[in-house]
């Protein structure tokens, strides 16, 4: 199993609207690609949130091929939508992980 993790720090001023957009629009669009079979939204605790809260959004893929399909076919358009909507009011850091146990 592959986990595609996106850690995002969001400016406090857009936090509530951004979270609703993630839950109602952006994540459903990612899931509609059928590259992932489930997702989780987590909020990081015990970190410096002076600039705004930080979230980890995890998408679970059955295989690296499913993840690669997402990155090649869908990620550029969806990333651009987020950048167009929110500009520089968020910072995203992406990691790819494989479940070992």
Buried (B, 14 or more C-beta within 10 A) or exposed (E): EBBBBBBBBBBEEBBEEBBEBBEEEBBEEBBEBEBBEEBEEEEEEEEEBEEBBBBBBBBBBEEEEBBEBBBEEBBEEBEEBBEEBBEEBBEBEEEEEEEEE
